[in-house]
Amino acid sequence: MNRDPVPLVASALRHYINGAWETGATTGVSLNPSDLDEPVGEYVRADVRQTDTAVEAAHAAFREWSLGSARRRADALDAIGSEVLARRAELARLLAREVGKTLPEALTEATHAGQTFKLCAADALRAAAEPGGSARAGVEVDVTREPLGVVGLIAPWSAPLAIAAAKIGAALAHGNCVVFKPAESTPGCAVALASIISRAGLPAGVFNLVMGSGRQVGARIAAHPLTAAISFTGSAETGTRVLQAAAARQARVQLEMGGKNPFVVLADADLDGAVEAALTGAYGSAGQRGTAAARLIVERAVFEPFVDALQAKLAKLSIDHALKHGTDMGPVANATQLQRNLDYVRIGQQEGAHLLHGGRQLERATRGYFFEPALFIGESEHRIAREEIFGPLAVVLRADDYDHALHLANDTAYGLCAGICTRALERARHFRRHVHAGLVTINLPTTAVEYHAPGGGRKASAYGVTDAAFWTAVKTAYVAG
């Protein structure tokens, strides 16, 4: 297998359109949030014309790819997964430099991405036919799923390898062609993936990478008449615009958006385990995960011991360069996120929430976006308890009992995930059934999700289905014998 180095800073990070690497209309710089004086590299930005070229290339390639064998798709995806896994150390280092995840966190994500491509390879081989039958003698009913065409994929900066792998792998496995737009702050990870995909033997145009702003490139992908479907992960505000653009021309759309996820700790919980799960869920990856636990809802009987133990653990965290050995938390990903964190610390204090720990910008040996993780005691009406922040800031809420805790957990516009720590099986079962979330964890961090299991959310966190029903169209044929 070709093992050319993943493009980093040797030259401008370029688009991949119709089987070739292309320059762009303008350029930008991908910064390293751990060290602003050591950028990842210069990348190119597409304009509307170049975005149209990518969509048209995908459309032209669709017939050959969609009518080809499932084995061909599976082999290509398996090859991509194998190279991602073989080069996960390289990819992890790039991810740590571009997003600020610690090296262990980045290695986990790179591994997840490779395994996801291999899982999609297996999905490509699964039978496309669904069971059918006719009530009439001598009539056969055949139900099949067929690919849609060009699929626009818009991915976030929070998990630029894992989420991209899930979207690209699923779209290709089901016979669609792809136009992929990564977040503007993670072009290096996107080009690294595209470089691996370019060596998998796909026909020109089946996979295309275009980089640039959401307002120009993302909006054009969503509005283009040849884009049959759009899969988007990002903020609720941007997701709403994507939905409006798709609905205007009746295109299929799937949105994975924000969360303000509850993590409930009952009085009967293993307190040490609950504190560790809360620490991981709220502050892992600097809180920059859709599944992060932002609202820690603790039963009154164990409120003080829980808060004291969590505060003590936070005080021991090492916040430093993502590649530095021993770092527990790297920087936040970009200047916008750092300012957002600082703004919400100020908002929380102004509204009367009690800041127990952190909430300050930190200075380290290198210039970077270092932020001391924040812990508040607050009330459910505080903005820090209701609005998505997407950073290492959590608020602890008191619950009188289990019923009150469940009420607080459901008192949100979002419904991505929820967690509970309890030794009571009956309470765990009740919570799993009655909490308004697409993902539920019991005695685990809210972030303890796995790549092979279905995901999803409710309310403002998601729109549309996430399985084969999104990537394909059903065709039913009636045949008389």
N, C-alpha and C positions, 0 to 999 in steps of 0.2 A: 504494500500500500504506500502511496506517495505521502511522505511526511514533511512537506515543505513547512517552514516555520509559520505559525499563526501571525498574520500581519499585525504589527504593533505601531512602531513609530518610524519605520524605515522610509515611508512615503505617506502621502495622504490616503486615509482610509476611504475606499471608493465604493460606489454602488456596484451591484451585480445584476445586470439586465440582459435578458435574452442570451445567456451563456457567456457574457463578456463583462470584464471590469471596466467601469466608465467613470470619468471625472464628473463634476457637477457644476452648477451655475455659480455657487458661492462656497465658501469654506467656513468651518468653525473649528474650535479646539476642544477636545475632550480632556477635562481636568482630572487630576488625581486628588480626591478629597483629603487624603492623608498628607499630601505634599504638593501644594499648588505650584511649586517651583519645578516640579517634575511631571509635566503633562503626559497623558497617555499618547496623544498624537493629534494630528490635524485630520479632519474628516470633511467630506464634501456634502453639500446639501443639494437636493433635487429641486427643480421648479415644477410647475404644472405640466409643461411639455414633456419633461423627462418621466414624470409619474405616468402620464398617458402612454408613453412608449412602453413602460413596464407592464401596464394593464393589457395593452394590445398584444404584447409578446406572450403573455400568459394565455390570453384568449386564443391566439393562433396555435399554441402548443396543446390546447386542451383535447382536441380530438384524438391525437396519437396517444397521449398519456392515459386518457380515460378509457380508451378501447383496448389498451395493452393489458397484459396478464397481471393478475394479482401477485404472482411470483416475482415479476420484475419490480413491482413497487416494494414488496417485502425485502427483496435482496438489497435494494438501494437504501432503504431505511435501516436495515441491519448493518450495512457498511458504515453509514453515518454514525450510528450508535457505537460501533466498535471503535471508530477513530476518536470520537468524543471521549470514550472511556480510556483509550490508550494515551490520550493527551490531556487528561483531566488535571494533572498538576500544572501544566502550562495555562490551561483555561482558568484554573482557580486563581493563579497568580494575577492574570489579567483582570479577572472579576474583582479581586481584592483591590487592585490599583484603581479600577474605574468606578466602583460603587462604594468601597470602604468596608466591605465585609471582612471579618477576620479570615485568615487563611483556612482554618478548619471549617468555618461556615461556607466559604467559597468552594472548598473541595467537595463538601456535601452537595452543594447545588450542581456543580459540574458532573458529579456522579449521577445525580438525579436526572440530569438532562440526557446523558448517554443511555441510561436505563429506559427512559421514556421513549426514545427513538426505537429501541429494541422492542418495547411493548407494542408500539404502533406497527412495527414490522409484522408481529404476530397477528395484530388486528386486520392487517391487509389480507391475510390468508383465510380469515374466517369467512364462512359462506355468507354471501350477500342476500340470499333468498330467505324469505320469511315464510312460516307455515301458512298455508291457505287451504281452502276447501270450498266446494260448492254444494248447495242443497239440491242441485239438479243432476240427475243421472247423465253420464256421458259428457260432462263439462268439467274441465280442469281450470283451477284458479292458481295463477302464479304471481306471487308478490315479490318484487325485487327493489333494491335500493340502488339508485344511480347517482353519480357525482353531479355536483351543481354547475361547475365551471370555474370561473375566476373567483378566488376567495381573498379578500383583503384582511391581513392580520396586523393588528396594532398592539404592540406589547409595551409594558412599563419598564422603568429603570430598576424597580425593586428586586426583580428576579430575572435578569435579562437572558440567562441561559435556560433556566427551567421552564419558565412560561413560554418562551419562544419555542422550545423543543416540543412542548405539549401541543401548541397550535399548529406548528409546521408539520409535525409528525402525523397528527390526526387528519389534517387537510390532504396531505399527499397519500396517506394510506387509503383514503376513500376515493382517490382518483381525481382530486381537484388540482388546479394549478394555483400558485401562490404569488401574491405581492405582499411582501413583508416590510412593515415600517416599524423600526425599533424606536425607543425613546431617544430624544436628541442627545441626552447625556451619556448614553451607553453605545456609541457607534463601534467601539473596539470589540466588545463582546459580539455584536451583530456581525461584523465583518469576519471575526474568527469562525463563527458558525457557518456563515456563507462560504468561507474558504473550504471548510470540510464538506459541506453539501455539494460544492462545485466539483468535487472529485468522486461523486457517487454514481456517475453515469446517467444522470437525468437528461432528457432531451432539452435543448435550449428553450428557454421560456417557461419551463415548468416551475422553476423557483426563481424569484426575483427579489432583490433587496434594494429598497430606496430609502435614503436617509433624509431627514429634514424636519421642519416644524409640523406640528399637528394642524395648525391653522391653514397651512398650504398643502403639504403632502398628504397628511391624514384626511383632511377634508375632501381632497380630490379623489382619493381612493374610495371613500364612502359614497361620494356623489356620482362616480363614473358609471355610465349606463351599462358597461360590460362587467362590472363587479356584481357577481350574483349573491354574495354574502359577505358580511363583515363580522369578524370576531375581535372584540376590543377588551382590553384590561387596562384600567386606569381610574381616574377620578370620576365621581358621579356627575360633576358638571360637564366634563368632556364627553362622557358616555351619553348624556342626554342629547348633546349636539349630534353625535354619531347616529343615535336612534332616529332623530328627526330627519337627518339626511337620507337614511335608509328607508324610512317610512314614506317619504315623499315619492319614492319610485317603487315601493313595495318589494324592496330587497330584503333578504333574510338577515337577521342581526342577532348577535349574542353579546351580552355585556357582562363583564365581571368587574364590579366596582368596589366601593369602599366598605368599611365596617367600623363599628364602635363596639367591639366584642366584649361581652361580659365573662367574667371568671368568678364563679361562686365558691366560697369556702364555708362549709357548714361546721357547726361546733363539734361534730363527731369526726371530723377529718383528721388524717395523719398530718399534724401541723408542719412538721419538717418537710414532708413531701409536697404539701400545698404551697409552702413558701418557695420551694425550688421550682415547682411548676409555674408559679406566678412570675418568678424572676425570668425564667426562660421565655415564657409566653409574652410578657410585656416588654422585655428589654433585649431579647435575642435579635440579632441583625439590626441593632439600634432601633428596635421598634418599627422598622420600615418593612412590615409585612402586612398584607391584608388580613391575615388571621391573628395578628397580635392582640393580646388581651389588654385593652385600654381601661376597662372598668373592673376593678377588683371589688366584688361584693361580698362582704365578710359578716357572718353572723355575729351579733353583738357579744356573745359569751366569749369569743376568741379574738375579738377585734384588736385589743391592745397587744396581746402576745404576737399575733400575726404581723401587725404593723412594725413592732419593734424588731422582729426577726428579719423582715424584708429590708428594713432600713439598714440593719447591720450588714446584710449581704451586699447591698448597694455600695456601702462605704468601702468595701474591699475590692470592688471592681477596678481593673486597670483599663483606663480609656486612653488609647494611644494609636500610633501608626498601625494600619491594618496588617502589615507584613511583619511587624515586630513580634518576636517570640514572647509569649506571656500576655499579650493583649487580650482582654476579655471583650472589649467593645471598641470597634473602630470609629471613625468619624461618621457623621451623617453625610448623605450622598452629595449634597450640593448646597450652594449659598442660599437658595430659596428655602430649602427645608430647614436649614439652621435658623434663618430669620423667623420662619413659621413657628419653630419650637420656642424661641425667645418671646415671640408675640403672645403665645398661649400661656406661657409662664406669667407674663404680666397680666393677661386677662384673668387668669385664675386668681391671682392675688387681689386684683381690683374687685372681683366678685365675692371675695370673702373666703375662698378656699385656703386651707392651711398648707403651706409648702414645708414639707418635712425634710426633703433632701434635694440637692442639685438645682438644676435649672439655669446653670451658668455656662457661658462660652468658656472653653479652656484653652490655655496656651501650652503647646508642646514644642519639642525640639524642631519640628518642621511646621511650616504654615499649613493649616488645614482647618476643616470644619468640625472641630472637636466640641462636643456638648456633654455636660455632666448630666446623666439621666435624672429625671425629675420624678418625685413622688409627692402627691398631694393627698390630703384628706378633704373630701368635699361633699357636696349634696347633688342629688340627681338633676336639679335644675341648672347647675353650673354649666357653662359652655364647654369647659374642659371635660365634662362628663357626657356631653351630647354630640359634639362636633368632632369629626375625624381630624386628627392631627398628623398621624403617620410618622411619629417619632418616638423617642424613648421617654415618654411622659405618661404616667398612669395615675389614676385617681382612685382612692379607696372609699367605698360607700358602706355605711352601716346598714345591716338588715336585722329586723327584729326577730325573724324566724324564717323557715324555709319558704313559706308562702310569700312573705314580703320580698325575699331574695329573688324568687321567680318573677314577681311583678317588676322589680327593678331591672332584671335581665331582659325582659321583654319591652321595657319602656324606652324604646329607641326606634328611629326611622330605619335602621339597618337590620340585616338579618343574615350576616355571612356565617359566623360561627359562635359557639358558646361552650364554656367548660364548667365543670363542677367537681369539687373534691368532697367526698363523703364516704363513710364506711357503710352507709345504709343502702342496701340494694333497692329497697322500695323507692327511696328518694331518687336514686340514680335513674331508675326506670321512668319515674314520673317526669323528671327533668328532661330526659331524652325525648319523651313524647310531647311535652307541652312547651318547651322553649321554642321560640320562633327563630330558628336558624337552620341553615342548610347543612352545617357541619357541627357535630357535638363531640366533645371529649369528656371522658370520665376518669378522674384521677390522673390526668395527663395535661401537659400544656396545650393551649388552644392551637399552637403551631405544629402539633404532632400529627400532621397529615402525611399521607403516603401517595406516591406518584401513580400507583396502579388503581387506586380507589377513585370513584367519581367524586367530584366536588360540586360546588354550586352555592347558591344563597337565595335569600328571600328579600322581599320589600325593596328598599333602595340599593341593596347590595348586588343585585343581579337581574338580568332580563334574558329570557330565552333558555333553551335547553343546551346541555353541554355534551351530549352523547352523539351516537351515529345519526340520530334524527336531525341534528343541525347540519351535518356535513353532506347529507344525501337527500334526494327526493324519492318518494315512494312511487313505484309504478305497479299497477295491478292489471294483469292480462287475463282475459277469459277465453278459453280455447275449447271449441267443440270437437269431440273425437270423431 
